[in-house]
């Protein structure tokens, strides 16, 4: 594996660079490196090595690593070190159960509040997701995909949107792992679902838009789970989908 010095670029210094802001910058850099697989599961990182690579003091690095531990991306190790958490089917299960519940509701709320301009902007995003550029560049697709999910739920309020953005980022770690283990282009399979969600939103059908979103997320979750941990019991994901589309009716089916 490349050294941290080859992976992480130094943070530029200036007189305004307070420790707290620098800690957030370190957090963002490390979070991105973990989520996109640059720092693979099981990687040991030390405060000293990170500080040297970024050319900052250990104080903001220590704070950033504490924040990453709270986010469930690092576990503490002896000697001021941390380990990138391994892929965990329990985490994947809980992650998508939360997304199915929160995002389907947020999409339904947003659908009632969308303007024609909002729908037109969403149309552009969906079209871009279907483009040759997105088909041939996973990073481009992932950026557009993140924008799609942010856009369809943006009317649910700042607190909900912030929570969903964190869940989406966390999901990308599993998506990147799945992409690395399977044939190129697997991520395109959701294109028809994206357009179906768009058309429900365009029609102002909040219930249908929420249901289609829940089905889209559940399909993704089950596909990821089958690939990364095929022996895991995925019944909670299916129950979350049932609850999202029926309000709990038939949950025991």
Secondary structure as UniProt FT lines:
FT   HELIX           4..7
FT   TURN            15..16
FT   HELIX           19..35
FT   TURN            36..37
FT   TURN            41..42
FT   STRAND          44..46
FT   HELIX           47..54
FT   HELIX           58..70
FT   TURN            71..72
FT   STRAND          74..77
FT   TURN            78..80
FT   STRAND          81..84
FT   HELIX           89..111
FT   TURN            112..113
FT   HELIX           116..129
FT   HELIX           132..136
FT   HELIX           138..152
FT   HELIX           154..156
FT   HELIX           158..181
FT   TURN            184..185
FT   HELIX           186..190
FT   HELIX           191..202
FT   TURN            203..204
FT   HELIX           206..228
FT   TURN            230..231
FT   HELIX           235..246
FT   TURN            247..252
//
